[in-house]
Amino acid sequence: MGVVTGTLPGTADFQLKASLYHAGARGVGVMDSLGCRVVAMRTAAIDIRTIPKRSILFIKETVGLILPDGTQHDGYWYASDTGGAIKGNRIDLFTGMNAKSMSPLRGVDLNSVSVTKVGEFTGCPPK
């Protein structure tokens, strides 16, 4: 996916408190709860009572962040993971393979991110 141009998705469906996670942290592996490989700056862990698994999400605050391949983030994430601490109005964003991978999101106010459900996917999320 390239950088989003034109009209962005409308009013957010959710204002969520975000947290970040990376592979190598305690309890974090390389597979999501669907059995797919987690994808840096794309995989989101959600509470399935708030957002259904397999939802395609748009998070406005992440547009323009630098991705691992050097391109800019288009704001799209994939709800393919869950976590024991992700309850209610929370979302956990997978950043990559180590703590350093979190740095692109350090400037984002994680206390409240605008999340819009824009679709659904089948199988594993795209890379």
Number of C-alpha atoms within 10 A of each C-alpha: 11 9 12 14 7 5 6 11 14 9 9 15 14 17 16 18 17 21 16 19 22 24 19 13 11 8 8 14 13 14 14 20 14 16 12 14 16 27 21 21 27 24 27 30 28 28 21 17 10 13 20 14 21 19 21 23 24 24 21 17 19 20 15 15 19 16 17 14 6 8 13 17 21 23 22 23 26 27 29 29 25 19 17 8 12 18 14 14 16 22 29 24 23 24 26 23 19 12 14 10 20 18 12 16 18 10 9 14 11 18 11 16 20 19 22 20 20 14 11 14 14 8 10 15 21 12 11
